[in-house]
Amino acid sequence: MLTEEIRQELFQLQDKQYRDFQLKLIPTVDEDLVIGVRTPALRKYAKQLLKKDDIEDFLEDVPHKYFDENQLHAFIVSEIKDYDLCMERVNHFLPYIDNWATCDQMSPVIFKKNREKLPEMIEAWLGSDQTYTVRFGIGMLMAHFLDENFDKRYPEMAAGIRSEEYYINMMIAWYFATALAKQYEEAVRYIENRRLEPWTHNKAIQKALESRRITAEQKAYLKSLKIKRDRES
């Protein structure tokens, strides 16, 4: 099977030192299921595999056993040039994503040329009951709709999400921190009006304060908007 062939190649590309480093970043993944292949090698291998006539066999063979196989899958899908096929493959794979790294690595190039088709799908992803499907939706809002394609309804979509999941709330915070850097006047209203959950609100401010794209004056103002918690002075 192609999956076995791919798995053998991944172990040939293994970097154990890199594997030890990776494990610290993906605590939700079983350490025995991480091979340790560096990202540039995975990207290069993904482009090679996309040319294979039987690559569909690997893409259909989910859930994968190893984290690196999931990463490879995300990179392969990201390189698909046909929008409809790419979207089909994205939706097929999303339910099997079990960590933030794979979720964030999947960023289809073809989406850039088809942004007008994305909002409907993003809305569906945000309404999912699966953590990484929601996170992916927020990531696509951040990647494609904070520049010239920005619309006031997009931060409203992100602000409307309520979840107990750390990896969803962290992505909401990241979204608003980025929005503060790119669409400050609109984004700051969500902070001023406390539209986010307290933890997410404060995390968005924290990440914004780390940004070089936000002025010192803006940072001082954002810092004053931090929600004081019971244990804080």
N, C-alpha and C positions, 0 to 999 in steps of 0.2 A: 504493500500500500504506500501511497505517496506520503502519508503522515509519518510512517516509519522511516522513510528515506529522509524526510525533513528533520525528524528528531535526531537521527544519527549525525546529520550535518551540523545541527545546533550544538551537539556535544563536542564536535570537532572544533567549533568556534568558541568553546567555553573559555572564560577567563575567571578563574576562581577568586582572584583578588577583587575583581570587579563584582563578582557575585556577593562577596562579603559586604561590600559597600552598598549594593542594592538592597540587601535584606533590611538595612536600617531605615530605608525609605518606604518600604511597602510592608508594614507590620501586619496587614490583614492576610498576607499570602504565606502559606506554609513554606518554610525554608527548604524543605525537601523537594519542592516543586519549582525551584528557581535554578536554572542552569547557569546563568551568568554570561550572556552574550552582549557585547557592547552595542549600543544603538546604531552607530554607523554601519557595523557589519550586518545588523538586522535589516536596515534600510536597503543596503546593497543586495542582500539575498532576496528581499521582497520583490525588487524590480526584476531579478532573474526569474523568480518563480511565476510572476505574473504572465510571462511569455509561454509558460507550459500549457499544453492543451488540456491537461488533466488537473489544473489547479483547483477547479471546482470541487474535486474530491476532498481536498484539504479544507476548503472553506465550509464544506458541508459537515465535516467530521468534528462537530462540536457537541459537548464541551471538550476543549483541549485539556490535556493533562498538565502541561507545564506553562508557567508564566511566560516564558520566552516564546512559546507557540502562540499565545494570545497576543503578545507584542507584534510578532511577525504577521499575524492575521490582520491586526489593525493597520500595519504599514501597507500590506497588500491592498486592502480595501481603499485606503487613502489614495492609491495610485490608479484606481479604475477610472478610465476616461469617459465612459458613458454614464450620464447622470442617472438615468432610470435604473440601470444595473447597479450602480454604486449605491443608490438609496436602498435598493432591495437588499443588498449585501449588508449595509449598515444596520437596517432593521432586523435582519436575521441574526446578526452577531450581538447586538446590544444586550439582549437578555442573558448572555453568557459572560459578560464582562463582570469581573469580581474584584476589581481594584482601581484606584484612581489613576495609576500610571497608564494602564492600557486605555482607559477611558479618554485621557487627555492626549494620548499619542494619536488617536484616530481623528484625523483632520483632512477629509477628502479635498484634494486640489480642485476637483471639478465643481465643488460648491461655489467657488468664487465667480464662476461664469453663469451661475444659475441662482443667484441670491433671491430673485423675485419668487422662486418656488419654495424657499426655505421656511418662511414664517408659519405656514400651516403645519408643517412637520414639526417644527420646534414647539409649537403649542401642544401638539400631541405628546411629544417627549416630556414636556414639563408636567403633563397630567398623569404620567406613569406612576405606578406604585413601586418601581424598581430604582434603587438608589443611583446607579450609574447611568441609567437612561435619562433621569432628570439632570444629573450633573452634565451629561453630554449636551443636552439641550441648552443649558445655561452657557456652556462653553461655546456653542455655535452662535448664541446671541452676542457673546463677547467678541468672537472672532470676526463676525461678518456685519454687525449692525451698530458699531460704535463710532464709525467714521462718516463717510458721505452718505451711507444708507441708514443713518440714525433716524429714529422716529420715537416720539414720546411714549408710544404704546409699549416699546420694548423694555425699558426699565420697569414699567408697570407690571409686565409679565413676570419679571424676576422678583420684584418686591412682593408679589402675591403668593409666592411659594412659602409654605409652612411645613417644616420637617424637623424631626428629632435626629436626623442623620448628620453626623459630623461632616462627611464628605460632600453633602449637598450644601450645608450652611457655609462651609469654607468656600465653595465655588460662588455662592451668592455674594459673599464678602469680596472675593476677588473680582467679580463682575463690577460691583459698585466702586471699588477702589480704582479700577481701570476706567470706569465711566467718569469718575471725578477728574481723572487726568485728561480725558478726551472731550467730555461733555459736561464740564463743571457746573454751569448754571442750572442745568436740568437735574443732574445727579445730586447736587447738594440739597435740593429740596427734600429728597427722601431721607437724608440725614437730619435735617432741621425738623422735619415732621415726625421723626422716629417711626418710619414705616417698616423698619426691619426689626426682627427679634433682637433683644439687647446684646446677646453674645455676637450675633452677626453684625449688628450696628457697630460695635466697638472694634471688631476684627476688620471691618471695612476701613474704618478710620486708621487703625494701626498700619494696614497695608498701604493706605494712601500717604501716610506720613513717611513711608519708606521710599516713595516715588520721587524721582528727579524731575518729573514732568509737572509737578504741582508746586506752586510758588510758596515762599516762606510765609507770606501773608495768609494764603489759603490754608496752609498747614496749621498756623496758629489758631485760625477760626475753627477748623475741624477739631482740633484738640479740645477746644472749649465745649464742643458738642458731645464729647464722650459721656456715656451714661455711667454714673457712679454706682458701683455695686456695694452691697452691704459690707464687704470686707475692705473696701477702699476708703481712704481718708477723704 
